[in-house]
Amino acid sequence: MAQYHFIGGDGKPYGPYTLEQMKEHQAGNRLNTDTQVSVDGGDWQPAGTIPELATVPVGAPGGIPQAPVAAGNAQAMVNGPGIFMMVLAIICIPLTLLGLAMNLFAGSLGSILKDLPPELADQLIRDGAIGIAQNGLSLVANIVILIGAIKMRKCQSYGLAMTASILCILCDWGCCCLGLGAGIWSLVVLSKPEVKAAFQSA
């Protein structure tokens, strides 16, 4: 027998319920076509798109208000980690650009200064090339983190928000492990059913 969960107007998930119990919630105006419902742990989707719940009232005149409250709660939840990741990215982007400039300079020294021992010149060129690659990847990652965090605060682009959170853990952990904390916080918030529902309805 299928089990159903739904997001209430307070932004919290309720369930599991049987189909008969869901019908009772329909009758009590606790569900409408926009109410986010999960069947057997599947993806959240509007109740109006689920065949057995297709008779959900178009507007629930009474009972608990639905999507607006849930979306507001979800937006408040993503705001903190979103701002945290934005600040980290804004700090890391200029530092990465500075690192790129220093790597370019170090690599150039190996070619310009002819009096350097060949071993030292080769080492400078190698270190410069490795540094350029590392800082280039870090620059791209932090731009993605910044864009993802901005989208996350608007409850848009769930996949990009998740990618930004993972990149924050992988790329910004060196700064007193702040990136690690911000990324984990963000992933925990993004995994909440009411937050997923808000992204889907955005």
N, C-alpha and C positions, 0 to 999 in steps of 0.2 A: 504494500500500500504506500502510495506516494506521501511524502511529508513536505509541508510548506512552511516557509518562514517569510515574514514581511517586515518592512521598515515602517515603524509608526511615525506619527507626526512629531514625536519628541526626538526623532533621529536614532532611536534604539531598535535593534532587531527583536522580533517576537516569534515564538514558535518552539518546537515544531507543532504544526497543526495538521489534522486530517482534512480532506476535501470538504467533509460535512461541516467541520468547524470553520473553515474558511467561508463557506456559504453563510454560516451564522454571522460572521463578521461583516459580510456583505449586507445582510439584512439589517445589521446594526449600524450601517454607514461608517464602519471603520476602514473600509477599503474603497478606493475608486480606481478608475482606469490607469491613473498615473502612479499608484502605489507600487513600490518596488518589491517584487516577490522572487524568492528563490525556491526551486523545486528540487528536492533530494540533494541539496548542497550545490546545485548548479549556479550558473551566472544569475545575477540580479537582472530582472527585466520588468517592464510595466505589466501590471495585472491584466490589462486589456489585450495583451499579446498572447496570453496563455489560454488556449481553447476552452478548457474546463472552467475558466474564470471569466469568460468573455461577457457574461451577463452582469459584471460588476457595474454599479451605477456610474454614469458619466461624471457626476458631481456629487460629492457627499455633503448634503446640506448640514448634517449634524455630526456629532462625534469629534474625533481628534483631527485637526488640520494636518494635511499630509506634506507634500513635497517642499513648500516654502520653508517650513520650520526645519525639516531634515537638512536641506541645503545650507541653511544658515548655520546650523550646528557643525556640519562638515567643514564649512569654510573657516569657521573659528578654529577647528582642530588642525587644519593644514597650515594655518597662518604662521604659527610659531616655527615649525621646522622649515617652512618655505623662506621666511626672513633670515633664519640662521644660515641656510645654504646660500642665499643671495649675498649676504655679507662676506662669507668665506670666499665665494667666487670673485667678488669685487676686489678683495684683498689679494687673492692669488694671481689674478690676471696681470696686474702691473709687475708683480714680483717675477712672474714667468717671463714677461717681456724683457725685464732687466737681465734675467738669467740667459736668455737668448742672445742679447747684445754682448754679454761677457764671453759666452761661448764662441761667438763669431770673432771677437777680438783675440781670444786665446788661439783659435785656429789660424787666424791671420798672422799672428806673431811667428808661428812656426815656418811660415812661407816667406815672411818679410825679413826677419833677422837672420842674415847669412852666417853670422859669427857663432850662432848656437851650435852646440854639438849635435850631430845628426840624430842621435837617440832621443835627445830632449825635444828637438824640433818635431820628430815623428810622434812623440808622445803628446805634445801640445795639439797637433793636428787631430790625432785620434780622440783625445779627450774633448776637443771642441766639437767634433762630429757627433760623438755620443751625447754630449750635452744638448746640442741643437735638436737631436731627435727626441730626447726625453722632454725638453721644455716645449717643443712643438706639440707633442702629444698632450702634455699637461695644459697647454693653452687651449687646444681644441676641447679637451674634457671640461675645463672650467667655463668655457663659453656655453657648452651644452648644459652644465649644471645651472648656470645663471638663467638661461632661457627656460629650462625645466622647472626651476623654482618659481619663476614668474607665472608660468602656466599653472603650476600646482596651486598657487594662492588663489587662482581664479576657478579652480576645480575643472581645468581643461587638460586634455592630452594626458590621460592616465599613464600610457606607456612611456611617454617622455619624462613624466614625473618620476616613475620608477627607475628609469635609466639614469636620471640625474642623481637620485639617491644612491644608487650603486656606485656611480663614478665618484661621488663625494667620499664614500668609504675607501675606495681604491686609490684616489689621487690626492685627497686633501687630508690624509691622516697624519702627515708629518708636522702640522702646526699644532703642537700640544694635543694631538689626537682629537682636535675639535671636529674635523671632517668625519671621523669615525662615529662620534656621538651624534652629529647632525644627520648623517646618513641613516643610522640605525633608528633614530627617533622618527625620521620621515617614513621609513619602511614600515614601522609599527603602525603609524597613523594611516598610511595608505592601505594597509591590509584590513582595516575595519570595514565591515559591511556597509555602514551608513555613508562612509567616505566613498567607497566604490560606487554606491548608488548615486551619489551626488555628481560624480564624474560622468556617469552614464546618462544622467538627465540634463547635463549642461549643454 
